[in-house]
């Protein structure tokens, strides 16, 4: 049924419809605007669930590809008898596969729950809502885009929207946090743009002949670049001596390594990979709860997705040769994040360093370079997105009631807030990888995949998993049990608008923990459809 609808465009553009509605609503009608934002975020959520249910794993995402001509830039014509044309082409190209569809669903789910959590926002609600929906549009576009320029546009839209959401609605040092976010991610975006330009001018080159005219086209299409990189007969892989002429479109081994490292740095800043992580700590502590839910739950995953989509899939040989350093970076992330989380006395910073540690698990899955490891990496992205969003949702509720997230100022909240405390304890158990919850599956698959080739690094990473149990239980138990300050005795438990997103996120954490094939089957077919054929073509196996 969905095959006859532009469902991807509907998912992508529905938040923009909400922006148009908000522009017409008067500022003093805050209740109307809150309702409009929640309903707007539910539309792509419903459509993405429908898409996930209708997704044919055997066929892949081909049924849902959408493509239209977007930008054509004619270049100077250098031709014989005027029959040749040089053109840069960028397309409005959308698509999903087993790698992007789970992250698309995660985006719509976390954003809808964050919209409910935005009740804590007290000022300039209309402006907040507009930037919030623009942020959702950018995130959806990142996971749907199949053109490099289109991907870059949506990637930058998330940067701009987050800058204002942090800088205006954050806490005391919000402007400094927003500036650090902009500087670090701006540098990463600049590196990514340079890499994309080089890809378009080499792997994106093709020759079309139609109507007696020869068209030399530089395309930003991911499908074109992917197929050219995998085709030994494509211009990008042909040495000059094979052609008997100069080949300006050849991508030498050195150039492939340069591009791979550029993409690793660009997306590693977003992930973040140590030592490009300091900006993230400020964001986690200064941004409002609903924004941190999105940042930790989704935006960090964009870095891992970009590294997988553009790094590993386009440069599998370089990725395989770089597997040991990549795994080492993952272990550093895990141990560094876990040790620093254990030393923190502020719950937001505990969760911030925990995110760094858990993103190291993703790097291990990518470095494993096999089906099990890659499944584990994607599963960990989705699982951590749900868990971190839930934890920061709880942090917002606790801060609203107590005015602090310092561990020394909290305690005994289970007496006055049993529901919130119970959800916090369960989320903490999911974060430390308790079997039966989603956190266990992603960690287990990633470590199992890495164990096949790098047993010592896998063993070192297990130490980080043990440390996770130590710092997470220490923080959660300090907040929920022990002596309760007298002033917290009359605190109220979760309101309905807080309880609903907590229950929804927790339900998905339990679902994926008890029935992981809901996700792993889709991811497996995505890997089979993209990664293995590419390896067979380029690496001989």
N, C-alpha and C positions, 0 to 999 in steps of 0.2 A: 504493500500500500504506500509506503514511504517513497518507493522508487519513482513515483509520479509527482513528487513534491520536491521543491528545492530546499530540503530539510536542513542542509548545512547552512545555507544563507539565512533561513529562518532562525536557527539557533544563534548565528553570529549577530544578526541585525536586531533581534528582539530587544536587547538592552538599549539600543539607540532609539527605539520607539518609546521606551520609558523616559528617556531624556527629553524627547519632544513633549511628552505629556507633562513632565515636571516644569518645563519652561512656561507652560500655559497656566499652571496652578499658582495662585497667590501665595506669597511667603508666609502669611499668618495661618494658612491651612496646613499646619504641620502633620496633623493626623491623616489628612488626605494624602500627603506626600509619602508618609511612611507606608501607608497601605499600597500606594502605587508602586513603590520600590519593591516591596515584598512580592506583589503579584508579578511584577516585571521579571524578577529573578526566578520565579516559579515556572515561567513559560519555557526558557531554555532547559530548565531541569526536567520538566515533563518530556520535552522533545528529545533530550539526550537519553533518557531512560527508554523511550520508545525506540530510538535508534539502536541502542544497545541490544534490546530484545529482538529487533528485526534484523540485526547484523548477521549475515551469512558468513560463518567462519571459513567455510570451504572456498567461497568466492572471494573473500576478502572485502576490501572497501570499495572495489571498483563500481559497485552499483550506486554509490553515493558521491562519486566525484562530480564536481561542478567546475566548469571552465568557460571563461569569456575573455575576449580580447580586451585589454585594459589600456596599456600605454605602448605606443610605438614611436621610437625616436629615429627618424631617418638620419643617416650619416652621410658624409661626403661621398658621392658616387665616383668610384674609380673603375671604369668599365671599358670594355672594348665594344665599340659601336653602340654604347649606351644601353647595353642589355643587362647590366649587373647592378644590384642595389645592396647597400649595407644598412642593416637596421638593428637597433636594440629593441627587444620586445619583452614586456612584462605583462603577465596575465593575472586576472582575477581567478585564481585556481584554488579550489578547496578540496579536501579529501580526508578520509579517515582510514586507519588500518588498525591492526591489533596492538600497535604501540601507542598510538595517539588517542584511540577511543576511550580506554580506561581513564586517561588523564583529562579528557574532555568531560567525562561524567563526574570525575572528582571536582573539576572546576565549577560546574553548575551546582553541585551539591553543597560544597563549602561556601560558595558565594551566597546561595539562598539562606543558609544557616547564619552567615555573617550579617546578612540584611536584617534578620531578626535580632541579632546581638547588637545592632547599631542603635538600639533604644537608649544606650548610655550616652550617645552624642547629644549635647545640649545646645550647641550654637550653630548658626548658619546651616540649618538642616538642608535647605534646598541646594546650596552649593555642594555640600557633602554628598548628597544623593546623586547629583549629576556626575561628579568625579568618580563616585563609587561605580556607577553603571558604565562609565567610559573605561574604567579599569577592567570590568568584566568583559567588555567588548574586546579589549586588547588581549586578555588572557585566552579567550575563546579563539581569537584569530591566530594566536601563536600555535595552538594545537591543530588548527584546521588548515592553515596556509600551506600551499604547495608551490609557491613561487618565492624566490629568495627576497625580492624587494618587498613583496606583500608581508612576508614573515618579519622583515626588519621594521616595517611601518607599525605593525601591531606590537612588536617587542618594545619599540620606543614609546608607543602610546601607554603601555603599562608603567614605564619609567616616569613619564610626565604626570600621570594621574597619581601615582604613589607619592611623588614629590610634594604635591599639594595636600594630599590626605595626611601625610606625616607633618608637614610644616605648619599647617593651619590647625588641625584637630588633635595634635599630639600633646604630650605633657611638657614639663618645664624646659627641657633642652631639645624641643622638637625641631627648631630651625637648624641647629647643628647636626642633628640626626638626618634631617632631610638633605642638607648639603653634602654630608658624607655619602649618603645613598646616591645622590646625583653624580658626584665626582667618580666614585668607584665604578658604578654601573655605566656611566658615560664613557669611561675609558674602555670598558669591556665592549660596549656597543661600537666604539670607533674601530677597535681591532676586528670585531666581527664584520663590520661594513667593508673594511679593506679586504678581508678574506673573501667575502661574497663577490666583490668586484673582480677579484682575480679568478674566482670560479666561473663567473659569467663570461669572462673574456678568454677562457681556455676550454673548460669542460662544457660550457654553454654554447659553444660555437657549432653551427651546423650549416649545411648547404641545401637549399631547396630549389628545385627547377620546376617552373610552371609557366605555361604560355610562352615558351621561348625565352623566358627571362631567368637568369640565375640570381637567386637571392641568398646573400650571405647574412645569416641571422645570429645575433648574440642573444641567447635566451636566458631568462631567469628561472625558467621552469625547473622545478626539482626533479621531475620525471626525466626530462632531457639530460640534465647533468648526471643524474644517477645512472641512466642507461649508457651515456657516453663514457663515464668513468669505468663501467664494467665491460665495455666493448673494446677488445684489443685492436680492432680495425678503425676505431674512431680517431679523429684528428688529434685529440688530446693525448692519445697513447702511441702515436706514430712518431718515430724518430726521423730526423731529416734524411738520413741515408736510406730509409725505407721508401720515402717518397721521391727521392732524387731531386729534392728542392728544399728550400728553407721552410720550416714549419713553425710559425710564430705562436701556434696554438698548443704546442706540445707542453705537457706538464712533466718536467723531469722529476727524478726521485728527490732531489734536493728541494724542489719547489713543493712537492707533495708533503715533505716533512715540515717545511715552513708553514704551509697552510694548516696542517694538522695541529701543530703547536699553537698557532694563532687561535684556532677554534677552541683548543683546550684551555687557553688562558681566558679567552672571551667568555666562554660558558662556565669556566671554573670560578670566575669572580662571582657569577650569579649563584652558583651551587650552594655554598661557597667552598672552595678548596683552600686549605691552609697554605700560605699565610694571607690569602685574600679574604679574610673573614671579619675583620674588625668593624667594618661598616654595619654588618648585620646585627651586632650586639646592640648598637645604638637604636636601630629600628625596633628591635624586639622590646626594648625597655621604654621607648618614648612614644611609639605609635599607639593610637587607641585600640582597644581590644578587637573590634571587628576588622580593623585593617591588619593587625598582626595575625589574626586567623587566616586571612588571605595570603599574607606574605609568607608565613611559615608553611601553610598548607598547600599553596599553589606556586607562588613566584619562585621559590627555591627549586621547585621541580622543573621549571622552565629551563634552568641551567643544565640539569641532568638530561632532559629531553633533547635539548639542542646538541649536547655532546654526543648523545646516542645517534640522533638523526643525521647530523652533519659531520661528526667526527668519526665514529665507528663505522657507519654505513657507507660513507663516501671514501674513507681511507682505512679499509680493514687491515691492509698489510702493515701500515704504520701503527695502527692501534694494537695489533698483535705483537709487534716488536717492542712496543712501549708498555706492554702489559705489566711487567714487573715494577717499573717505576710508578705506574698508575695504581697498582695494588699497594705499593709502599705509601703513596699519598693517602690512600684510603685508610690504612692502618694508623698513620699519623693523625688523620682527622678523628678516628675513633678514640684513640688513647688520649690525645690532647683535649678533645671535647669532654671526654668522661672525667679526666683528672681535674680540669678547670671547673666542671659542673659540681664536682664534689666539694670544692673549696668555696663555692658561692654561698652567700648569706641572704640573697634576694631571689625569690622564686622565679621571677622573670629571667634572670640571668642563668639560673639552673636550666630552664627550658631552652634558652638561647644556645648555651654550650651543648645541651643535649641534641639539638638540631644539627649542630656541626658534627657531632659524633655519629648520629644516625645517617647523615649524608655520606659518611665514610663507608657505610655498609653498601650504599649504592655504587660507589667507586669499585668496591671489591667485586660486585656482581658484573660490572662492565669489564673489569680486568680479567675475569674468569674466561671470557671470550668463548663461552659455550652456551648451549640452550638452557641449562639449569641456572647458570649464573645470570644470564640476561633476564630470564623469568623472575628470578629473585630480585634483580635491580628494579624492574618495573613494579613488581608487587610491593617492594619496600617504599617506592615513591608514593603509591596510592595509600598504603597503610600509614605511613608517617604523616601524610597529608591529613588523614582523618584524625589521627591521634593528637597531632600538634594543634589542629584547629579546635578540637575538644578541650585540650588543656588550657589554651589561651582564652577560650570562652569562659571556662571556670575561673581563670585568673581575673577576668573582667568583673565577674559577679562578686568575687571575694573583695576585690579592691573597692568596688562601689559601696560595699557594706562596711568595710573596716578601714578604708583609707590607707592601707599599706599592703605590700607584698613581701616585707621583710620577714624572714623566718623567725627571727627573735621576737617579733611583735605579734605572732600568730600562735594559735594553739587551742585545742579542745573544740574546734568548730563542729565536730560531729554531734555535740550536744544540742546546739541551736540550729544547725543546718545539716541534718542527717542525709537529705537527698543529694545535695551538692557534694558533701563529703564522700558519700558512697560512689558517686560518678567519678570523682577525683581519684579515689583509690583504684577503681577499675581501669581508668585511663592510665594511671601510673603503672599498673600491672601489665597493660598492653604495651606500654613504652619499653618496659624492661624485657619483653619477649616471653610472656607467660603462654604456654601452649593452650590452645582454645581461643586465643585472641589473635588479631591480624598481625601484630608485631612479630610473633614467632615465625610465621611462614616466610616473610621476606628475608629475615636474618638467616634462617636455616637454609633456604635455597641459595642465597648469595654465598654463604660460607661453604656450603656443599659444592657449589660450582667451582669455587676457588681451590678447594682442597685437592681436586684432581691434578692440578699443576703446580701449586705453590703452598705446600702443606705448612711450612714454617710461618709464612705470613698469615695463613688462615688460623693457625694456633695462636699467634700474637693478637689477632683480632678478637678471639674469644675472650681474652682478658678484658677488653673493652666492654663486652657484653656483661661480664661479671660486675665490672665497676658501675655499669648502668643500674643494675639492681641495687647497689649500695647507695648511690646518690639519690635515686628516685624514691626509694623507700624511706630514706632519711628525711627528705623534704616533705613527702606526702604524710608520713606519720607525724611529723612535727606539727603540720598544719591541722590535721584532723583529730589527733588524740593529745594526751597530756593535759596539763592544767590550762584552763580557759581564763583569759583576762575578764575581770568582772564586767567591763563595758561591753563585751561581746555576748553577754547572756541573753539579751533580748533581740538578737539578730534574727531576721526572717529568712526562711528557706527560699528556694527558687520560685519565682513567679512563673506563670504558664508560658509566657513568651521566652523565658530562659530555659524552662524545662523541655520544651518541644525540640529545639536544636540539640540539646544534650542527649535526649533519648534517641533522636534520629542518627546522630553521629555514632553513638555507642552501639546502636543496632547494627550498623554497617561494619563496625569493628568486630563484633561478635560473628556476624554472617561470614565475613572473609576468614575469620579464624577457624570456624567450624566447617565451612564449605568453600575452600579456596579455589576449587575448579571453576567457580563463577567467573573468576578473573584469569586464572592461569590458562584456561583453554583458549580464550581470546588472544592472550599474549603469545602463546605458543604458535598459533597460526600466523600471527604477525611476524614472528621470527622466521618461521619456515618460509613465508612468502617473500621476505626481503633479505635476510642476512645470509642464510645458507646458499641460495643460488649465487649471490655475489661472491662468496668465498670460493665456490666451485669454479666460477668463471675466471676470477683474478688470481686466486692462490692455488688452484689445482686441487681442491679438496675441501 
